[in-house]
Amino acid sequence: MQRLILMRHAEAERAAGSGRDHERVLSARGRAEAAAMGRALAGRGMRPDLALVSPAARTRQTWDLLHDAFGDVQVREDEPLYNGGAATLRRYVEAAEDEAGCLMMVAHNPGVHLLAVEYLVESAASPAVLDRMSGGFPPGAAAIFTVDVAGRPAFEGFLLPRDLASE
């Protein structure tokens, strides 16, 4: 793996009274932002070979909208990615690192955010980068890492949906 993209699902509708979080769908804004993020990533030459996607409705919808910009990508949905913690998400990344040149994970907070911060700390990212990431990981955001031959990720970029409006 040469590149890793960690993405939080796009903005979802508020939970209905039934409390079925797993079934929450994207809002209209979330759908537009997910499609824009796919175009932005593809426009930067970032096209995953493999996508690991939580089976929740909002992550699957996010992936479907991203996918339109990427073309043919192998996709795996795994239940532990649904609200999985950083350690769980890391295990999935490490298990798939030999399967793709570019790996993308679409999952949930706080796991995605915590894993991104762990990678930043491990790679001795600059205080400015750590400060930017400490501001949160909003819906639809993507943290991008290059990965060296030893499997160590280094920060490449952090895309926020609000930053794409000018593109």
C-alpha positions as CSV (number, residue, x, y, z in Angstrom):
1,M,0.0,0.0,0.0
2,Q,1.3,3.4,-1.0
3,R,-1.6,5.5,0.1
4,L,-4.3,5.4,2.7
5,I,-7.5,7.5,2.7
6,L,-9.5,7.5,6.0
7,M,-12.9,9.1,5.5
8,R,-15.8,9.7,7.8
9,H,-19.2,9.2,6.2
10,A,-20.9,12.3,4.9
11,E,-23.6,14.2,6.8
12,A,-26.5,12.0,7.8
13,E,-30.1,12.7,8.7
14,R,-30.9,13.0,12.4
15,A,-31.9,9.7,14.0
16,A,-35.6,9.1,13.9
17,G,-37.6,8.2,17.0
18,S,-36.9,4.5,16.4
19,G,-33.3,4.9,17.4
20,R,-32.1,2.7,14.5
21,D,-28.7,4.4,14.0
22,H,-27.5,1.7,11.6
23,E,-30.2,2.7,9.2
24,R,-29.7,6.5,9.2
25,V,-29.3,7.8,5.6
26,L,-27.4,10.8,4.2
27,S,-29.0,14.2,4.2
28,A,-29.2,16.1,0.9
29,R,-26.2,18.1,1.9
30,G,-24.3,14.9,2.7
31,R,-25.1,13.4,-0.7
32,A,-23.8,16.5,-2.5
33,E,-20.7,16.6,-0.3
34,A,-19.9,12.9,-0.8
35,A,-20.1,13.2,-4.5
36,A,-17.9,16.4,-4.4
37,M,-15.3,14.6,-2.3
38,G,-15.2,11.7,-4.8
39,R,-14.5,14.2,-7.6
40,A,-11.9,16.0,-5.5
41,L,-10.0,12.9,-4.6
42,A,-10.1,11.5,-8.1
43,G,-9.0,14.9,-9.5
44,R,-6.0,14.6,-7.3
45,G,-5.2,11.2,-8.7
46,M,-6.4,9.3,-5.7
47,R,-8.3,6.3,-6.8
48,P,-8.6,3.4,-4.4
49,D,-8.0,-0.2,-5.4
50,L,-9.8,-1.4,-2.3
51,A,-12.5,0.2,-0.1
52,L,-13.3,-1.0,3.4
53,V,-16.8,0.3,4.2
54,S,-19.0,0.1,7.3
55,P,-22.3,-1.6,6.5
56,A,-24.3,1.3,8.0
57,A,-26.7,2.9,5.5
58,R,-24.9,6.3,5.6
59,T,-21.4,4.8,5.0
60,R,-22.7,2.7,2.1
61,Q,-24.4,5.7,0.6
62,T,-21.3,7.8,1.0
63,W,-19.3,5.0,-0.8
64,D,-21.8,4.8,-3.6
65,L,-21.5,8.5,-4.3
66,L,-17.7,8.5,-4.0
67,H,-17.5,5.4,-6.2
68,D,-19.0,7.3,-9.2
69,A,-15.7,9.3,-9.5
70,F,-13.4,6.3,-9.0
71,G,-14.6,3.6,-11.4
72,D,-14.1,-0.1,-10.6
73,V,-13.0,-0.6,-7.0
74,Q,-13.1,-3.8,-4.9
75,V,-15.3,-3.2,-1.9
76,R,-15.7,-5.0,1.4
77,E,-18.3,-4.3,4.0
78,D,-17.4,-5.5,7.5
79,E,-19.7,-5.1,10.5
80,P,-16.8,-4.3,12.9
81,L,-16.2,-1.1,11.0
82,Y,-19.6,0.1,12.2
83,N,-18.6,2.4,15.1
84,G,-15.3,0.5,15.4
85,G,-12.7,2.0,17.6
86,A,-9.2,3.1,16.3
87,A,-7.7,-0.3,17.2
88,T,-10.3,-2.2,15.2
89,L,-10.0,0.1,12.2
90,R,-6.2,-0.2,12.4
91,R,-6.4,-4.0,12.3
92,Y,-8.5,-3.8,9.1
93,V,-6.0,-1.4,7.5
94,E,-3.1,-3.6,8.4
95,A,-4.8,-6.8,7.2
96,A,-5.5,-5.2,3.8
97,E,-2.2,-3.3,3.3
98,D,-0.8,-5.9,0.8
99,E,-4.0,-6.0,-1.3
100,A,-4.1,-2.4,-2.6
101,G,-1.9,0.4,-3.8
102,C,-4.5,2.8,-2.5
103,L,-6.7,1.7,0.3
104,M,-9.8,3.7,1.4
105,M,-11.8,3.2,4.6
106,V,-15.2,4.8,5.0
107,A,-16.3,4.5,8.6
108,H,-17.4,6.5,11.7
109,N,-16.2,8.8,14.4
110,P,-14.7,8.7,16.9
111,G,-12.7,5.7,15.4
112,V,-11.7,7.4,12.2
113,H,-10.6,10.6,13.9
114,L,-8.6,8.7,16.6
115,L,-6.9,6.5,14.1
116,A,-5.9,9.5,12.0
117,V,-4.5,11.3,15.1
118,E,-2.6,8.1,16.0
119,Y,-1.0,8.0,12.6
120,L,-0.1,11.7,12.9
121,V,1.6,11.2,16.2
122,E,3.5,8.1,15.1
123,S,4.8,9.9,12.0
124,A,5.9,12.9,14.1
125,A,3.6,15.3,12.2
126,S,4.1,19.0,12.7
127,P,2.3,20.8,15.5
128,A,0.3,22.7,12.8
129,V,-1.0,19.5,11.3
130,L,-1.8,18.0,14.7
131,D,-3.6,21.3,15.6
132,R,-5.6,21.2,12.4
133,M,-6.7,17.6,13.1
134,S,-7.4,18.2,16.7
135,G,-10.2,20.5,15.6
136,G,-12.3,17.5,14.8
137,F,-13.1,15.2,11.9
138,P,-16.4,16.5,10.5
139,P,-18.8,14.4,8.4
140,G,-17.4,13.8,4.9
141,A,-13.8,14.7,5.8
142,A,-10.9,12.6,4.5
143,A,-7.4,12.3,5.9
144,I,-4.8,11.2,3.3
145,F,-1.6,9.4,4.2
146,T,1.3,8.2,2.0
147,V,2.7,4.9,3.3
148,D,6.4,4.0,3.1
149,V,7.8,0.6,2.3
150,A,8.0,-0.2,6.0
151,G,4.2,0.5,6.3
152,R,4.6,3.8,8.1
153,P,1.9,6.4,7.2
154,A,2.9,10.0,6.7
155,F,0.4,12.8,6.5
156,E,-0.4,14.0,3.0
157,G,-3.5,16.0,3.4
158,F,-6.8,16.6,5.1
159,L,-9.8,17.5,2.9
160,L,-13.0,19.0,4.4
161,P,-16.2,19.2,2.4
162,R,-16.4,23.0,3.1
163,D,-13.0,23.4,1.4
164,L,-14.3,21.9,-1.8
165,A,-16.9,24.6,-2.5
166,S,-14.2,26.7,-4.1
167,E,-13.1,23.9,-6.5
